[in-house]
């Protein structure tokens, strides 16, 4: 593929910036509750990360509400904490 550009013309390249979902109050409540349940189970972020095969940073992002876990990850967290998925939701 070739692009012909005339002398003196500028090539404009547009980048698509990913749009992230806006964090809601429920997302923040879920994040804080996951942290509480982890502490109640007596696990550190590192131990939970090892159990669900994610990084410590990822766990921190989830617990701070900066990342929202999908259902598959919530299932892994619940299994690691030895609770049901529904127990992760405080509402």
N, C-alpha and C positions, 0 to 999 in steps of 0.2 A: 504494500500500500504506500503510495506516495502522496504527499501534500505539496501543492504548488503555492508558494508564498511570493508575492511580488516584493521587490526591493522596497524597504521602508515600511512595510506592513508589520504589525505585531500579531503574533499568534496568541490568541486568548484561550487558555485552558481552564475549564471550570472543574472544580473538585466538588464532589458531593460530600457534605459533612453529615456524618451519621446523626440521626435524631434519636435521642434517648427518651424513654418514657419518663414523664414527670413523676417524681416520687410523691406519693400521697400519704396522708396521716396513717392510713391502715398499713401501708408498707413500712413506715417507721415503727409502728406498734409491733408488727411481725418481727422486724429486725431486733428490737429490744427484747422481745419475748424469746427469740432463739438464743440470745446471749444469756438470759436468765435460766432457761432450761438447760443450757450447756453447763452453767455453773452449778445448778442444782444436781446435775448428774456427776459433778466432781471432775469435769474434764477441763483442760486448758484448751485454748484455741489450737495449739500445736497438736494435741492429742486428737481433737475432733478432725482436724485437717488430715491427719494420717489415716484415720478411720474411713473417711469418705473420699480419700485420694484427691484432695485439693490443696492448694497452698495456704499457708497461714495468712497471707495477705488477702486472699479471696475470702476467708472466714471473717477477717476484720472488716472488709468492705460490705459483706452481708450484714454483719451485726451493727455496723454504723449506718446502714440504710442507703449506702451508695450504690449497691448492686442488689437486684431483686432476684432471689433464687427461683428457678423454674420448679415444676412439680417433681421432676425426677430427682433434683438435688434435695428438695424438701423430704422426699421419701428416704434418701440416703442419710440425711441428718437425723430423721426420726428413728431409723434403725440403729444408728450409732448411739443415740441417746436412750435407746430401749423404750421408746414411747410410740404412740400412734401419731400419724400425720396430723389428725385433727387436733391433737394436744398442742401443736405448734402455733395454732391460731388462737389468740386471746380474745377474739370477738365472736 
